[in-house]
Amino acid sequence: MAHFEKANSINEWLDQRIGINTIKRVMQTEYWIPKNINFLWAMGMVLAATFGLLLVSGIFLLMYYQPNTELAFDSVNYTIMTEVGYGWLWRHIHGVGASVVFLVIYIHMFTGIYYGSYKRGRELIWISGMLLFVLFSAEAFSGYMLPWGQMSYWAGMVITNLFSGGSLHADGLVEWIRGDYVPGQAFLGRFFMLHVLLMPLAIIGAIVFHFGTLRIPHVNNQDGEEIDFEESARLWKEGKRAESKVIPFSPVFLSKDVFVMGVYFILFFYLVFYHFEFAMDPVNFDPANGLKTPTHIYPEWYFLWSYEILRPFPTDPGLVAFGIAQVIFFLLPFLDRSPNVAPASRRGLFNFWFWALLIDMIVLTFMGKLPPEGIWSTIGLVAAITFFVLWIALPIITKLEKKL
């Protein structure tokens, strides 16, 4: 009894100063979620939990990492992996998490596209989500530089060369980014700062903004049904829960999220302990050497689709295509001209468009890992052209779509 009285007094003290009960009511007990949603709606919480795990593991790695071109490689591959107790575990968690988090992002993104979660006043939800995708990409790229292995060095060289602008010859911009003519100490120091400070802060801010955009309007549902949230909330409060079409975020929906996260983390730690090698590029276990170029340079798997859009074209058209590919997803709410908010399976030609886009991006990802020669080069070119044809076709097929 004394324990509960103490908890109540603390709660009352906080409520008088920061309105803790109001925060709980607005963000939890009276934040209503549609009943008719599936486990895919838990991907946002899974993503947030994975980001938290990346932060914690990153802090442990930061204790022993040396942001110096002479020491970085050994600090990662020898000090952390062999001399620090359980250092190997934290590195595996961080490496697997950095890769798996993008799988979750892509699932979350294509779930939103399939169910039309970017429509009917939800444009800011989509745009803030895509902003998070860009920030996570920048965070992942900056982290890929830190082991200072061969692929770290040469991937950094190739990606920063994109800022030369082709025939614009903006070489001074490339040198400004690197802090030198080639990646070196200034380059490593800058990307270290981006990875451990600036990008995490930006991601945390974007996550808060993304959750804010989810509060009003309410999240979509798997049937695209327009729900009267006020009426359904009233029915729930009156105890008519079978008639209500919504559930409170906490504790009802949150318990479902926790279950999905439990299953996810079982799979996650299975990868950490038994199949971590998929997140560790073998080429990156050789120290960085500016005089020895790897036979085939490629980024991590989650960048391969956009990298393959760049490769098949000459320099200037390739840079333009690459730039468009990075921003086109932001425009999805405005390119989809259909009034329907429904699953793709009920939207005729849009259903074919969705699956064609998904398959095309998978093909681009596979082609990006292969050398650009022979039949692989041809398939990559066709897939890159198909990507843009699909986006050009989107406003046309959705404009012709009949209202459901």
ABEGO torsion letter per residue (X at the ends): XAAAAAAAAAAAAAAAAAGAAAAAAAABAABBBBABBBAAAAAAAAAAAAAAAAAAAAAAAAAABBBBAAAAAAAAAAAAAAABBGAAAAAAAAAAAAAAAAAAAAAAAAAAAAAGAABGGAAAAAAAAAAAAAAAAAAAAAAAAAAGBAAAAAAAAAAAAAAAGEAAGBAAAAAAAAGBABBBAAAAAAAAAAAAAAAAAAAAAAAAAAAAAAAOBBBBBAAGBBBBAAAAAAAAAAGBAAABABBBAOAAAAAAAAAAAAAAAAAAAAAAAAAAAAABBAAAABBBBAABBBABBBBBAAAAAAAAAAAABBAAAAAAAAAAAAAAAAAAAAABABABBBBAAAAEAAAAAAAAAAAAAAAAAAAAABBBBEAAAAAAAAAAAAAAAAAAAAAAAAAABBBX
